[in-house]
C-alpha cells in the first residue's frame, strides 16, 4: 500500500528533477532569452530584439525633431558668442598647432544646421579643456561650389579660420565628376590645405555631421601620447574615430572581434559558474557548467548588443579599445602629418564611383600599400546627419 505524502510535500522524483543542473540551465535560457531580454531590449536600436516594425518610424521622427532643435541651439550659441578680433585670431595661429580640427562642410538641409552643431560642440569642449588644449585649432573647409551660398559657413567665418575651395584649379571641373569622386577630391583638398597652411602634427578631419563626444579630447590625448607610442601602433595610415553601431556586432564580416567575443566567455563563464555553485551549495565547479555559462554570456552580449557593452569603456580613457580598422565610414579620421602626406599621394591614384567611395578607397590602400590603420571603440563622435550629401533620401531612417 502506497504511503500518503504529507500535505504540501513534493515527490522526491520531482524535487530531484528540479534540482538537476540540466533543468536549471534550460530554465535559465528560457527565462533570459524568452522573457527578460526581449522585454527589456525591444526599444534598443542596436539589439537583435529591437521591435523595428513598432519603433523605427517614431524613433526616426523623434531623432529628426531633436536634431532640428539641436541645430537651433547651435545657431543661438554662435549668435550669443562674441567674435574674436583679427589680432586675437592671428595670435592663436602664431605657432603650428599640435592638433588641427578641420571640419569639412557643404550646404545641406539648412534647418538642421549640421556644421553649426559640430563647430559649437568642438568650440565648447576646447574652452572647457583649458591649458591642455592650447595647441588645438579649429578650421572650416568649405567645399560648396559657391561658398557664399553656404550661410552657416559664412556665419562661422567670424569665429574660425576658413578655407574655401572656390577658385582652386580643379573647381571648374567639379560639375563633370560623379558625386563620389567629387567627395574624394574635396576630402583630399581639405587634408592637403590643412597640412600646407597650418603645418600641424596631427589632423582630425571631421565631416560636418559628426558631433564630438564629451570625452574626445582626454581620450585623444591618452591615445596619441601613450598608446600610439607603442611600436605596433606607430606609423598607422589613419585612425578612425567612428564606426556605425549597427556594424559593431560580433557576428559580422569583420572577424577580428571573434577573439574579443571568446574573451567574454572566458571571463564570465567561470564567474557565473562560481555564482551558480555558491547559490546551489555545490562544492566544486564542473567544466560542463563553466562551458555552459561561457556560451550563455557570449550569446547574451551578442543578442543584447555589443554596442551597449562598449559604452562601459567610456568610464576612463585607458579603457578605450583599439582594433584593426574596418571599412565603413569616414565621419572622423585622425592623421599624423607624415601619414596624411602618404594618404594624399595614394588618393591621387584612386578613382571613386558608386560602390567605391572614399572610405572604400582608403581601406583598399591598406592591403595595396602594406599599411596599417585602426579604429577606436567606442565611437568618439556621433553621426547626426540622416541626410547624406552623396546618397539622397527623402525619408531617412535610423537604420
Helices and strands as residue ranges (DSSP letters): H 12-18, H 21-31, I 32-36, H 37-41, H 52-80, H 86-91, E 99-105, G 110-112, H 114-129, G 130-133, E 136-142, G 147-149, H 151-156, E 161-164, G 171-176, H 179-193, I 194-198, E 202-207, E 210-212, H 216-225, G 227-229, G 231-233, E 239-240, G 245-247, G 255-257, H 258-279, H 287-304, H 306-310, G 311-315, G 317-319, E 321-324, E 332-336, H 337-347, H 358-369, E 374-377, E 381-383
